[in-house]
Amino acid sequence: MVNRPWTTLLRLDILAGLLELIGLYIIGRKSRVGFAINLIACSLWLVVALQTKVYGLVLVAVPALAINAHYWSLWGEKTQDVKYPGR
């Protein structure tokens, strides 16, 4: 059996990208769940970056992970009750 790590990583790559887009869409719909989905996506990007030794992607994935965790923690019950002008 031939070991093909690139095909497995390609699937992780696609999954991470799709999850990130879904997470951003859900955040745009004003739901905290989007940040949790983006945390998973950023974690997958980190795995892909380390496995493929693309360290530039690590420089993007780690801060993105921290930013999503920060805003997920800030998005509590109070922010969901905010009334936006014109809506």
Secondary structure, DSSP 8 states (H G I E B T S, - for coil): ----HHHHHHHHHHHHHHHHHHHHHHHHTT-THHHHHHHHHHHHHHHHHHHHT-HHHHHHHHHHHHHHHHHHHH--HHHHT---TT-
